[in-house]
Amino acid sequence: MNEKLTAIFRKSPYGYIGYVEELPGANSQGNTLEETKRNLIEAVKLVLEANRQIVEEDLKGIEIIKEEFGAITA
């Protein structure tokens, strides 16, 4: 799987703001564009991990089939 995500960056009076168009909740900010990009990568990882934890809690005690679906590469 090679899914493309779209990062949006906006200049602000305090530096830059960034978010991923396709992944609500993946937002970041930084003093420079490069810092904002690094922070956005971390934000994506945190959102995905939080989503995993929510689903695992919701499915606790339920018989499921779980398999790897693919990877998103940057």
All heavy atoms as a GROMACS GRO file, in nm:
protein
  583
    1MET      N    1   0.086  -0.118   0.000
    1MET     CA    2   0.000   0.000   0.000
    1MET      C    3   0.089   0.123   0.000
    1MET      O    4   0.186   0.130   0.074
    1MET     CB    5  -0.090  -0.001   0.123
    1MET     CG    6  -0.169   0.128   0.139
    1MET     SD    7  -0.258   0.138   0.292
    1MET     CE    8  -0.408   0.059   0.248
    2ASN      N    9   0.056   0.217  -0.083
    2ASN     CA   10   0.130   0.342  -0.087
    2ASN      C   11   0.029   0.454  -0.096
    2ASN      O   12   0.008   0.513  -0.202
    2ASN     CB   13   0.228   0.342  -0.205
    2ASN     CG   14   0.326   0.457  -0.195
    2ASN    OD1   15   0.328   0.530  -0.096
    2ASN    ND2   16   0.406   0.474  -0.297
    3GLU      N   17  -0.039   0.480   0.012
    3GLU     CA   18  -0.141   0.584   0.020
    3GLU      C   19  -0.076   0.720   0.033
    3GLU      O   20   0.021   0.736   0.106
    3GLU     CB   21  -0.231   0.557   0.140
    3GLU     CG   22  -0.342   0.656   0.158
    3GLU     CD   23  -0.444   0.652   0.046
    3GLU    OE1   24  -0.474   0.542  -0.001
    3GLU    OE2   25  -0.492   0.760   0.007
    4LYS      N   26  -0.128   0.818  -0.036
    4LYS     CA   27  -0.074   0.953  -0.028
    4LYS      C   28  -0.160   1.036   0.066
    4LYS      O   29  -0.282   1.038   0.054
    4LYS     CB   30  -0.069   1.017  -0.165
    4LYS     CG   31   0.030   0.948  -0.258
    4LYS     CD   32   0.045   1.025  -0.387
    4LYS     CE   33   0.131   0.950  -0.483
    4LYS     NZ   34   0.271   0.972  -0.468
    5LEU      N   35  -0.095   1.103   0.159
    5LEU     CA   36  -0.162   1.196   0.248
    5LEU      C   37  -0.120   1.338   0.209
    5LEU      O   38  -0.010   1.358   0.155
    5LEU     CB   39  -0.122   1.170   0.393
    5LEU     CG   40  -0.154   1.030   0.446
    5LEU    CD1   41  -0.101   1.014   0.588
    5LEU    CD2   42  -0.303   1.003   0.442
    6THR      N   43  -0.205   1.434   0.236
    6THR     CA   44  -0.177   1.571   0.197
    6THR      C   45  -0.152   1.656   0.320
    6THR      O   46  -0.240   1.671   0.406
    6THR     CB   47  -0.298   1.630   0.120
    6THR    OG1   48  -0.332   1.540   0.015
    6THR    CG2   49  -0.265   1.766   0.064
    7ALA      N   50  -0.032   1.711   0.330
    7ALA     CA   51   0.001   1.802   0.439
    7ALA      C   52  -0.025   1.945   0.393
    7ALA      O   53   0.014   1.984   0.283
    7ALA     CB   54   0.147   1.785   0.479
    8ILE      N   55  -0.092   2.021   0.478
    8ILE     CA   56  -0.121   2.161   0.451
    8ILE      C   57  -0.042   2.244   0.553
    8ILE      O   58  -0.048   2.216   0.673
    8ILE     CB   59  -0.272   2.191   0.466
    8ILE    CG1   60  -0.357   2.097   0.380
    8ILE    CG2   61  -0.300   2.339   0.439
    8ILE    CD1   62  -0.342   2.117   0.233
    9PHE      N   63   0.030   2.344   0.506
    9PHE     CA   64   0.106   2.432   0.594
    9PHE      C   65   0.064   2.576   0.570
    9PHE      O   66   0.043   2.617   0.456
    9PHE     CB   67   0.257   2.417   0.568
    9PHE     CG   68   0.306   2.278   0.594
    9PHE    CD1   69   0.324   2.189   0.490
    9PHE    CD2   70   0.330   2.235   0.724
    9PHE    CE1   71   0.368   2.061   0.514
    9PHE    CE2   72   0.374   2.107   0.748
    9PHE     CZ   73   0.393   2.019   0.643
   10ARG      N   74   0.051   2.648   0.681
   10ARG     CA   75   0.006   2.787   0.673
   10ARG      C   76   0.096   2.873   0.761
   10ARG      O   77   0.125   2.837   0.874
   10ARG     CB   78  -0.139   2.793   0.721
   10ARG     CG   79  -0.206   2.925   0.700
   10ARG     CD   80  -0.351   2.918   0.738
   10ARG     NE   81  -0.361   2.929   0.884
   10ARG     CZ   82  -0.458   2.877   0.956
   10ARG    NH1   83  -0.552   2.806   0.899
   10ARG    NH2   84  -0.461   2.893   1.085
   11LYS      N   85   0.140   2.984   0.707
   11LYS     CA   86   0.220   3.078   0.785
   11LYS      C   87   0.129   3.148   0.884
   11LYS      O   88   0.016   3.181   0.853
   11LYS     CB   89   0.284   3.180   0.689
   11LYS     CG   90   0.373   3.279   0.756
   11LYS     CD   91   0.513   3.223   0.768
   11LYS     CE   92   0.610   3.331   0.813
   11LYS     NZ   93   0.659   3.312   0.947
   12SER      N   94   0.180   3.166   1.007
   12SER     CA   95   0.106   3.238   1.109
   12SER      C   96   0.199   3.342   1.171
   12SER      O   97   0.320   3.338   1.147
   12SER     CB   98   0.054   3.142   1.216
   12SER     OG   99   0.155   3.112   1.310
   13PRO      N  100   0.147   3.432   1.250
   13PRO     CA  101   0.234   3.532   1.315
   13PRO      C  102   0.339   3.468   1.407
   13PRO      O  103   0.438   3.530   1.440
   13PRO     CB  104   0.137   3.618   1.394
   13PRO     CG  105   0.004   3.598   1.331
   13PRO     CD  106   0.006   3.459   1.275
   14TYR      N  107   0.317   3.342   1.445
   14TYR     CA  108   0.405   3.274   1.541
   14TYR      C  109   0.491   3.166   1.476
   14TYR      O  110   0.558   3.090   1.544
   14TYR     CB  111   0.321   3.214   1.654
   14TYR     CG  112   0.228   3.314   1.714
   14TYR    CD1  113   0.093   3.314   1.683
   14TYR    CD2  114   0.276   3.413   1.800
   14TYR    CE1  115   0.007   3.408   1.736
   14TYR    CE2  116   0.191   3.508   1.853
   14TYR     CZ  117   0.057   3.505   1.821
   14TYR     OH  118  -0.027   3.600   1.874
   15GLY      N  119   0.487   3.154   1.345
   15GLY     CA  120   0.562   3.049   1.275
   15GLY      C  121   0.475   2.984   1.170
   15GLY      O  122   0.423   3.052   1.082
   16TYR      N  123   0.455   2.852   1.183
   16TYR     CA  124   0.376   2.778   1.086
   16TYR      C  125   0.278   2.684   1.157
   16TYR      O  126   0.305   2.637   1.268
   16TYR     CB  127   0.465   2.693   0.995
   16TYR     CG  128   0.546   2.776   0.900
   16TYR    CD1  129   0.669   2.828   0.937
   16TYR    CD2  130   0.498   2.804   0.772
   16TYR    CE1  131   0.744   2.906   0.850
   16TYR    CE2  132   0.572   2.882   0.684
   16TYR     CZ  133   0.695   2.932   0.724
   16TYR     OH  134   0.768   3.009   0.639
   17ILE      N  135   0.168   2.658   1.092
   17ILE     CA  136   0.068   2.562   1.137
   17ILE      C  137   0.057   2.457   1.028
   17ILE      O  138   0.058   2.490   0.909
   17ILE     CB  139  -0.069   2.630   1.158
   17ILE    CG1  140  -0.058   2.736   1.268
   17ILE    CG2  141  -0.177   2.527   1.188
   17ILE    CD1  142  -0.176   2.828   1.276
   18GLY      N  143   0.049   2.329   1.067
   18GLY     CA  144   0.036   2.223   0.968
   18GLY      C  145  -0.069   2.122   1.009
   18GLY      O  146  -0.094   2.102   1.128
   19TYR      N  147  -0.131   2.061   0.910
   19TYR     CA  148  -0.225   1.953   0.938
   19TYR      C  149  -0.232   1.860   0.818
   19TYR      O  150  -0.189   1.895   0.708
   19TYR     CB  151  -0.364   2.005   0.976
   19TYR     CG  152  -0.432   2.088   0.870
   19TYR    CD1  153  -0.520   2.028   0.779
   19TYR    CD2  154  -0.411   2.224   0.861
   19TYR    CE1  155  -0.584   2.104   0.682
   19TYR    CE2  156  -0.476   2.300   0.764
   19TYR     CZ  157  -0.562   2.240   0.675
   19TYR     OH  158  -0.625   2.314   0.580
   20VAL      N  159  -0.284   1.741   0.841
   20VAL     CA  160  -0.302   1.643   0.734
   20VAL      C  161  -0.449   1.644   0.695
   20VAL      O  162  -0.537   1.620   0.778
   20VAL     CB  163  -0.258   1.502   0.778
   20VAL    CG1  164  -0.289   1.399   0.670
   20VAL    CG2  165  -0.109   1.502   0.809
   21GLU      N  166  -0.472   1.675   0.569
   21GLU     CA  167  -0.608   1.691   0.517
   21GLU      C  168  -0.695   1.567   0.541
   21GLU      O  169  -0.812   1.578   0.577
   21GLU     CB  170  -0.595   1.719   0.368
   21GLU     CG  171  -0.719   1.765   0.299
   21GLU     CD  172  -0.690   1.807   0.156
   21GLU    OE1  173  -0.641   1.724   0.077
   21GLU    OE2  174  -0.716   1.924   0.126
   22GLU      N  175  -0.639   1.449   0.523
   22GLU     CA  176  -0.717   1.324   0.530
   22GLU      C  177  -0.722   1.263   0.670
   22GLU      O  178  -0.786   1.160   0.687
   22GLU     CB  179  -0.655   1.220   0.436
   22GLU     CG  180  -0.652   1.259   0.290
   22GLU     CD  181  -0.530   1.343   0.251
   22GLU    OE1  182  -0.445   1.374   0.336
   22GLU    OE2  183  -0.521   1.378   0.133
   23LEU      N  184  -0.657   1.322   0.767
   23LEU     CA  185  -0.650   1.261   0.901
   23LEU      C  186  -0.685   1.364   1.008
   23LEU      O  187  -0.597   1.432   1.063
   23LEU     CB  188  -0.509   1.204   0.924
   23LEU     CG  189  -0.489   1.118   1.047
   23LEU    CD1  190  -0.581   0.996   1.046
   23LEU    CD2  191  -0.344   1.073   1.056
   24PRO      N  192  -0.814   1.381   1.037
   24PRO     CA  193  -0.854   1.477   1.139
   24PRO      C  194  -0.781   1.453   1.271
   24PRO      O  195  -0.764   1.339   1.313
   24PRO     CB  196  -1.005   1.452   1.155
   24PRO     CG  197  -1.046   1.391   1.025
   24PRO     CD  198  -0.928   1.308   0.980
   25GLY      N  199  -0.736   1.559   1.332
   25GLY     CA  200  -0.666   1.549   1.459
   25GLY      C  201  -0.516   1.552   1.445
   25GLY      O  202  -0.445   1.572   1.543
   26ALA      N  203  -0.464   1.533   1.324
   26ALA     CA  204  -0.320   1.537   1.302
   26ALA      C  205  -0.283   1.681   1.267
   26ALA      O  206  -0.288   1.724   1.152
   26ALA     CB  207  -0.278   1.441   1.191
   27ASN      N  208  -0.249   1.758   1.370
   27ASN     CA  209  -0.216   1.899   1.357
   27ASN      C  210  -0.083   1.926   1.425
   27ASN      O  211  -0.046   1.855   1.519
   27ASN     CB  212  -0.323   1.986   1.425
   27ASN     CG  213  -0.462   1.950   1.383
   27ASN    OD1  214  -0.495   1.954   1.266
   27ASN    ND2  215  -0.545   1.911   1.479
   28SER      N  216  -0.015   2.030   1.379
   28SER     CA  217   0.111   2.067   1.443
   28SER      C  218   0.138   2.214   1.424
   28SER      O  219   0.069   2.282   1.348
   28SER     CB  220   0.227   1.985   1.388
   28SER     OG  221   0.262   2.030   1.259
   29GLN      N  222   0.240   2.260   1.492
   29GLN     CA  223   0.288   2.396   1.473
   29GLN      C  224   0.437   2.399   1.500
   29GLN      O  225   0.492   2.304   1.557
   29GLN     CB  226   0.215   2.494   1.565
   29GLN     CG  227   0.235   2.465   1.713
   29GLN     CD  228   0.151   2.559   1.799
   29GLN    OE1  229   0.048   2.610   1.755
   29GLN    NE2  230   0.196   2.583   1.919
   30GLY      N  231   0.501   2.503   1.457
   30GLY     CA  232   0.644   2.517   1.481
   30GLY      C  233   0.691   2.655   1.442
   30GLY      O  234   0.621   2.729   1.373
   31ASN      N  235   0.811   2.689   1.485
   31ASN     CA  236   0.869   2.819   1.451
   31ASN      C  237   0.911   2.826   1.305
   31ASN      O  238   0.907   2.932   1.244
   31ASN     CB  239   0.989   2.849   1.542
   31ASN     CG  240   0.946   2.869   1.686
   31ASN    OD1  241   0.843   2.930   1.713
   31ASN    ND2  242   1.024   2.818   1.778
   32THR      N  243   0.953   2.711   1.251
   32THR     CA  244   0.996   2.705   1.111
   32THR      C  245   0.913   2.600   1.038
   32THR      O  246   0.849   2.514   1.101
   32THR     CB  247   1.145   2.667   1.100
   32THR    OG1  248   1.160   2.532   1.147
   32THR    CG2  249   1.234   2.761   1.180
   33LEU      N  250   0.920   2.604   0.906
   33LEU     CA  251   0.847   2.504   0.827
   33LEU      C  252   0.903   2.365   0.854
   33LEU      O  253   0.826   2.269   0.870
   33LEU     CB  254   0.856   2.538   0.678
   33LEU     CG  255   0.780   2.447   0.582
   33LEU    CD1  256   0.632   2.439   0.618
   33LEU    CD2  257   0.799   2.496   0.439
   34GLU      N  258   1.035   2.352   0.862
   34GLU     CA  259   1.096   2.221   0.889
   34GLU      C  260   1.054   2.166   1.026
   34GLU      O  261   1.025   2.047   1.039
   34GLU     CB  262   1.248   2.230   0.879
   34GLU     CG  263   1.298   2.246   0.737
   34GLU     CD  264   1.245   2.140   0.642
   34GLU    OE1  265   1.248   2.021   0.677
   34GLU    OE2  266   1.200   2.176   0.532
   35GLU      N  267   1.052   2.251   1.127
   35GLU     CA  268   1.008   2.207   1.261
   35GLU      C  269   0.862   2.164   1.257
   35GLU      O  270   0.824   2.061   1.316
   35GLU     CB  271   1.026   2.320   1.362
   35GLU     CG  272   0.981   2.285   1.502
   35GLU     CD  273   0.990   2.400   1.600
   35GLU    OE1  274   1.014   2.515   1.559
   35GLU    OE2  275   0.972   2.375   1.719
   36THR      N  276   0.781   2.237   1.185
   36THR     CA  277   0.639   2.204   1.174
   36THR      C  278   0.621   2.070   1.104
   36THR      O  279   0.538   1.988   1.145
   36THR     CB  280   0.564   2.315   1.099
   36THR    OG1  281   0.589   2.440   1.164
   36THR    CG2  282   0.414   2.289   1.097
   37LYS      N  283   0.700   2.043   1.000
   37LYS     CA  284   0.693   1.914   0.930
   37LYS      C  285   0.732   1.800   1.024
   37LYS      O  286   0.664   1.696   1.026
   37LYS     CB  287   0.784   1.915   0.808
   37LYS     CG  288   0.733   2.000   0.695
   37LYS     CD  289   0.830   2.000   0.577
   37LYS     CE  290   0.778   2.086   0.464
   37LYS     NZ  291   0.867   2.085   0.347
   38ARG      N  292   0.839   1.817   1.100
   38ARG     CA  293   0.880   1.711   1.196
   38ARG      C  294   0.770   1.689   1.300
   38ARG      O  295   0.738   1.575   1.333
   38ARG     CB  296   1.011   1.750   1.265
   38ARG     CG  297   1.133   1.738   1.177
   38ARG     CD  298   1.262   1.750   1.256
   38ARG     NE  299   1.268   1.871   1.340
   38ARG     CZ  300   1.318   1.989   1.301
   38ARG    NH1  301   1.365   2.003   1.179
   38ARG    NH2  302   1.320   2.091   1.384
   39ASN      N  303   0.714   1.797   1.350
   39ASN     CA  304   0.606   1.786   1.449
   39ASN      C  305   0.483   1.719   1.390
   39ASN      O  306   0.413   1.645   1.460
   39ASN     CB  307   0.570   1.924   1.504
   39ASN     CG  308   0.681   1.986   1.586
   39ASN    OD1  309   0.775   1.918   1.629
   39ASN    ND2  310   0.673   2.116   1.608
   40LEU      N  311   0.457   1.743   1.263
   40LEU     CA  312   0.339   1.683   1.199
   40LEU      C  313   0.356   1.532   1.185
   40LEU      O  314   0.260   1.457   1.204
   40LEU     CB  315   0.313   1.748   1.063
   40LEU     CG  316   0.183   1.708   0.994
   40LEU    CD1  317   0.062   1.733   1.084
   40LEU    CD2  318   0.169   1.783   0.863
   41ILE      N  319   0.475   1.487   1.155
   41ILE     CA  320   0.500   1.342   1.148
   41ILE      C  321   0.471   1.279   1.283
   41ILE      O  322   0.405   1.175   1.292
   41ILE     CB  323   0.645   1.315   1.102
   41ILE    CG1  324   0.661   1.353   0.955
   41ILE    CG2  325   0.681   1.168   1.123
   41ILE    CD1  326   0.804   1.357   0.907
   42GLU      N  327   0.517   1.342   1.389
   42GLU     CA  328   0.491   1.290   1.525
   42GLU      C  329   0.342   1.293   1.556
   42GLU      O  330   0.288   1.200   1.615
   42GLU     CB  331   0.568   1.373   1.628
   42GLU     CG  332   0.556   1.321   1.768
   42GLU     CD  333   0.615   1.182   1.788
   42GLU    OE1  334   0.706   1.142   1.712
   42GLU    OE2  335   0.570   1.113   1.882
   43ALA      N  336   0.272   1.398   1.513
   43ALA     CA  337   0.128   1.409   1.536
   43ALA      C  338   0.053   1.295   1.467
   43ALA      O  339  -0.040   1.237   1.524
   43ALA     CB  340   0.076   1.544   1.488
   44VAL      N  341   0.092   1.263   1.344
   44VAL     CA  342   0.028   1.152   1.271
   44VAL      C  343   0.048   1.022   1.347
   44VAL      O  344  -0.047   0.944   1.365
   44VAL     CB  345   0.084   1.141   1.127
   44VAL    CG1  346   0.041   1.010   1.061
   44VAL    CG2  347   0.039   1.260   1.044
   45LYS      N  348   0.169   0.997   1.393
   45LYS     CA  349   0.196   0.875   1.470
   45LYS      C  350   0.110   0.869   1.595
   45LYS      O  351   0.055   0.763   1.629
   45LYS     CB  352   0.345   0.867   1.508
   45LYS     CG  353   0.436   0.844   1.391
   45LYS     CD  354   0.582   0.848   1.435
   45LYS     CE  355   0.678   0.833   1.320
   45LYS     NZ  356   0.819   0.842   1.365
   46LEU      N  357   0.097   0.981   1.665
   46LEU     CA  358   0.017   0.985   1.789
   46LEU      C  359  -0.131   0.962   1.761
   46LEU      O  360  -0.198   0.891   1.836
   46LEU     CB  361   0.039   1.118   1.861
   46LEU     CG  362   0.177   1.137   1.922
   46LEU    CD1  363   0.194   1.281   1.972
   46LEU    CD2  364   0.203   1.038   2.034
   47VAL      N  365  -0.183   1.021   1.654
   47VAL     CA  366  -0.325   1.002   1.619
   47VAL      C  367  -0.352   0.856   1.586
   47VAL      O  368  -0.451   0.797   1.633
   47VAL     CB  369  -0.366   1.094   1.502
   47VAL    CG1  370  -0.501   1.053   1.446
   47VAL    CG2  371  -0.370   1.238   1.548
   48LEU      N  372  -0.264   0.794   1.508
   48LEU     CA  373  -0.284   0.654   1.473
   48LEU      C  374  -0.276   0.564   1.596
   48LEU      O  375  -0.358   0.472   1.611
   48LEU     CB  376  -0.180   0.610   1.369
   48LEU     CG  377  -0.194   0.676   1.231
   48LEU    CD1  378  -0.079   0.635   1.141
   48LEU    CD2  379  -0.327   0.643   1.167
   49GLU      N  380  -0.181   0.591   1.684
   49GLU     CA  381  -0.170   0.511   1.807
   49GLU      C  382  -0.292   0.529   1.896
   49GLU      O  383  -0.345   0.432   1.951
   49GLU     CB  384  -0.042   0.548   1.883
   49GLU     CG  385  -0.023   0.469   2.011
   49GLU     CD  386  -0.017   0.317   1.990
   49GLU    OE1  387   0.029   0.271   1.885
   49GLU    OE2  388  -0.062   0.245   2.080
   50ALA      N  389  -0.340   0.652   1.910
   50ALA     CA  390  -0.460   0.676   1.990
   50ALA      C  391  -0.580   0.605   1.932
   50ALA      O  392  -0.660   0.545   2.005
   50ALA     CB  393  -0.486   0.827   2.000
   51ASN      N  394  -0.593   0.607   1.799
   51ASN     CA  395  -0.705   0.537   1.734
   51ASN      C  396  -0.697   0.387   1.758
   51ASN      O  397  -0.798   0.321   1.783
   51ASN     CB  398  -0.707   0.566   1.584
   51ASN     CG  399  -0.755   0.706   1.553
   51ASN    OD1  400  -0.811   0.774   1.638
   51ASN    ND2  401  -0.731   0.750   1.432
   52ARG      N  402  -0.574   0.331   1.752
   52ARG     CA  403  -0.557   0.188   1.780
   52ARG      C  404  -0.603   0.155   1.922
   52ARG      O  405  -0.672   0.055   1.944
   52ARG     CB  406  -0.410   0.149   1.764
   52ARG     CG  407  -0.367   0.126   1.625
   52ARG     CD  408  -0.224   0.071   1.619
   52ARG     NE  409  -0.169   0.095   1.489
   52ARG     CZ  410  -0.086   0.195   1.458
   52ARG    NH1  411  -0.043   0.276   1.551
   52ARG    NH2  412  -0.044   0.211   1.335
   53GLN      N  413  -0.563   0.237   2.017
   53GLN     CA  414  -0.599   0.212   2.157
   53GLN      C  415  -0.750   0.219   2.177
   53GLN      O  416  -0.807   0.138   2.250
   53GLN     CB  417  -0.528   0.310   2.248
   53GLN     CG  418  -0.380   0.284   2.258
   53GLN     CD  419  -0.307   0.387   2.343
   53GLN    OE1  420  -0.367   0.479   2.397
   53GLN    NE2  421  -0.176   0.372   2.353
   54ILE      N  422  -0.815   0.315   2.113
   54ILE     CA  423  -0.961   0.328   2.125
   54ILE      C  424  -1.030   0.204   2.070
   54ILE      O  425  -1.120   0.147   2.133
   54ILE     CB  426  -1.010   0.454   2.052
   54ILE    CG1  427  -0.964   0.579   2.128
   54ILE    CG2  428  -1.162   0.453   2.035
   54ILE    CD1  429  -0.981   0.708   2.050
   55VAL      N  430  -0.987   0.159   1.953
   55VAL     CA  431  -1.049   0.041   1.890
   55VAL      C  432  -1.023  -0.083   1.974
   55VAL      O  433  -1.113  -0.165   1.995
   55VAL     CB  434  -0.999   0.024   1.746
   55VAL    CG1  435  -1.042  -0.111   1.690
   55VAL    CG2  436  -1.050   0.136   1.658
   56GLU      N  437  -0.900  -0.100   2.022
   56GLU     CA  438  -0.868  -0.217   2.104
   56GLU      C  439  -0.956  -0.222   2.229
   56GLU      O  440  -1.002  -0.328   2.269
   56GLU     CB  441  -0.720  -0.218   2.140
   56GLU     CG  442  -0.632  -0.258   2.023
   56GLU     CD  443  -0.483  -0.250   2.056
   56GLU    OE1  444  -0.446  -0.228   2.173
   56GLU    OE2  445  -0.403  -0.266   1.960
   57GLU      N  446  -0.979  -0.107   2.290
   57GLU     CA  447  -1.065  -0.102   2.409
   57GLU      C  448  -1.209  -0.138   2.373
   57GLU      O  449  -1.276  -0.212   2.444
   57GLU     CB  450  -1.057   0.037   2.473
   57GLU     CG  451  -1.128   0.047   2.605
   57GLU     CD  452  -1.071  -0.043   2.714
   57GLU    OE1  453  -0.949  -0.068   2.715
   57GLU    OE2  454  -1.150  -0.088   2.800
   58ASP      N  455  -1.257  -0.084   2.261
   58ASP     CA  456  -1.394  -0.112   2.217
   58ASP      C  457  -1.416  -0.258   2.183
   58ASP      O  458  -1.526  -0.311   2.198
   58ASP     CB  459  -1.430  -0.027   2.094
   58ASP     CG  460  -1.456   0.118   2.127
   58ASP    OD1  461  -1.470   0.152   2.246
   58ASP    OD2  462  -1.460   0.200   2.032
   59LEU      N  463  -1.311  -0.326   2.135
   59LEU     CA  464  -1.324  -0.465   2.090
   59LEU      C  465  -1.283  -0.567   2.196
   59LEU      O  466  -1.287  -0.687   2.170
   59LEU     CB  467  -1.240  -0.487   1.964
   59LEU     CG  468  -1.282  -0.406   1.842
   59LEU    CD1  469  -1.186  -0.428   1.727
   59LEU    CD2  470  -1.424  -0.440   1.801
   60LYS      N  471  -1.248  -0.519   2.313
   60LYS     CA  472  -1.205  -0.609   2.420
   60LYS      C  473  -1.315  -0.710   2.450
   60LYS      O  474  -1.432  -0.676   2.468
   60LYS     CB  475  -1.173  -0.529   2.546
   60LYS     CG  476  -1.092  -0.608   2.648
   60LYS     CD  477  -1.050  -0.518   2.762
   60LYS     CE  478  -0.923  -0.447   2.717
   60LYS     NZ  479  -0.863  -0.365   2.822
   61GLY      N  480  -1.278  -0.838   2.449
   61GLY     CA  481  -1.372  -0.944   2.478
   61GLY      C  482  -1.453  -0.992   2.359
   61GLY      O  483  -1.537  -1.080   2.371
   62ILE      N  484  -1.430  -0.933   2.243
   62ILE     CA  485  -1.502  -0.970   2.122
   62ILE      C  486  -1.407  -1.048   2.032
   62ILE      O  487  -1.292  -1.011   2.014
   62ILE     CB  488  -1.554  -0.846   2.046
   62ILE    CG1  489  -1.651  -0.768   2.134
   62ILE    CG2  490  -1.618  -0.885   1.914
   62ILE    CD1  491  -1.692  -0.634   2.075
   63GLU      N  492  -1.457  -1.159   1.976
   63GLU     CA  493  -1.374  -1.236   1.884
   63GLU      C  494  -1.362  -1.161   1.752
   63GLU      O  495  -1.462  -1.127   1.690
   63GLU     CB  496  -1.435  -1.374   1.861
   63GLU     CG  497  -1.348  -1.464   1.778
   63GLU     CD  498  -1.405  -1.603   1.762
   63GLU    OE1  499  -1.479  -1.649   1.850
   63GLU    OE2  500  -1.375  -1.664   1.659
   64ILE      N  501  -1.239  -1.135   1.711
   64ILE     CA  502  -1.216  -1.062   1.586
   64ILE      C  503  -1.105  -1.130   1.506
   64ILE      O  504  -1.033  -1.214   1.558
   64ILE     CB  505  -1.174  -0.915   1.612
   64ILE    CG1  506  -1.042  -0.911   1.690
   64ILE    CG2  507  -1.283  -0.838   1.684
   64ILE    CD1  508  -0.978  -0.773   1.696
   65ILE      N  509  -1.096  -1.093   1.382
   65ILE     CA  510  -0.983  -1.132   1.298
   65ILE      C  511  -0.904  -1.005   1.273
   65ILE      O  512  -0.958  -0.905   1.225
   65ILE     CB  513  -1.031  -1.193   1.165
   65ILE    CG1  514  -1.109  -1.320   1.192
   65ILE    CG2  515  -0.912  -1.218   1.072
   65ILE    CD1  516  -1.182  -1.373   1.071
   66LYS      N  517  -0.778  -1.007   1.307
   66LYS     CA  518  -0.692  -0.889   1.293
   66LYS      C  519  -0.574  -0.926   1.205
   66LYS      O  520  -0.505  -1.022   1.229
   66LYS     CB  521  -0.644  -0.844   1.430
   66LYS     CG  522  -0.568  -0.714   1.430
   66LYS     CD  523  -0.536  -0.673   1.574
   66LYS     CE  524  -0.464  -0.542   1.579
   66LYS     NZ  525  -0.439  -0.500   1.718
   67GLU      N  526  -0.555  -0.847   1.098
   67GLU     CA  527  -0.442  -0.873   1.009
   67GLU      C  528  -0.386  -0.741   0.959
   67GLU      O  529  -0.456  -0.640   0.955
   67GLU     CB  530  -0.482  -0.961   0.893
   67GLU     CG  531  -0.595  -0.908   0.809
   67GLU     CD  532  -0.637  -1.006   0.700
   67GLU    OE1  533  -0.670  -1.123   0.732
   67GLU    OE2  534  -0.639  -0.964   0.584
   68GLU      N  535  -0.260  -0.744   0.920
   68GLU     CA  536  -0.196  -0.625   0.867
   68GLU      C  537  -0.262  -0.585   0.737
   68GLU      O  538  -0.290  -0.669   0.651
   68GLU     CB  539  -0.048  -0.651   0.846
   68GLU     CG  540   0.029  -0.527   0.810
   68GLU     CD  541   0.178  -0.549   0.805
   68GLU    OE1  542   0.233  -0.608   0.899
   68GLU    OE2  543   0.238  -0.508   0.704
   69PHE      N  544  -0.288  -0.460   0.721
   69PHE     CA  545  -0.359  -0.408   0.604
   69PHE      C  546  -0.264  -0.344   0.504
   69PHE      O  547  -0.290  -0.342   0.386
   69PHE     CB  548  -0.463  -0.307   0.652
   69PHE     CG  549  -0.553  -0.258   0.543
   69PHE    CD1  550  -0.640  -0.345   0.478
   69PHE    CD2  551  -0.554  -0.126   0.507
   69PHE    CE1  552  -0.725  -0.299   0.379
   69PHE    CE2  553  -0.638  -0.079   0.408
   69PHE     CZ  554  -0.723  -0.166   0.343
   70GLY      N  555  -0.154  -0.291   0.552
   70GLY     CA  556  -0.059  -0.225   0.463
   70GLY      C  557   0.018  -0.119   0.539
   70GLY      O  558   0.002  -0.102   0.658
   71ALA      N  559   0.101  -0.049   0.468
   71ALA     CA  560   0.184   0.055   0.528
   71ALA      C  561   0.179   0.180   0.442
   71ALA      O  562   0.168   0.172   0.320
   71ALA     CB  563   0.327   0.007   0.541
   72ILE      N  564   0.185   0.292   0.507
   72ILE     CA  565   0.196   0.420   0.439
   72ILE      C  566   0.342   0.461   0.449
   72ILE      O  567   0.398   0.466   0.558
   72ILE     CB  568   0.104   0.526   0.501
   72ILE    CG1  569  -0.041   0.483   0.487
   72ILE    CG2  570   0.128   0.661   0.437
   72ILE    CD1  571  -0.140   0.572   0.558
   73THR      N  572   0.403   0.486   0.337
   73THR     CA  573   0.545   0.522   0.337
   73THR      C  574   0.560   0.668   0.300
   73THR      O  575   0.484   0.721   0.218
   73THR     CB  576   0.624   0.435   0.239
   73THR    OG1  577   0.568   0.452   0.108
   73THR    CG2  578   0.618   0.289   0.277
   74ALA      N  579   0.656   0.731   0.364
   74ALA     CA  580   0.679   0.873   0.335
   74ALA      C  581   0.797   0.890   0.243
   74ALA      O  582   0.886   0.812   0.236
   74ALA     CB  583   0.702   0.948   0.465
   0.00000   0.00000   0.00000
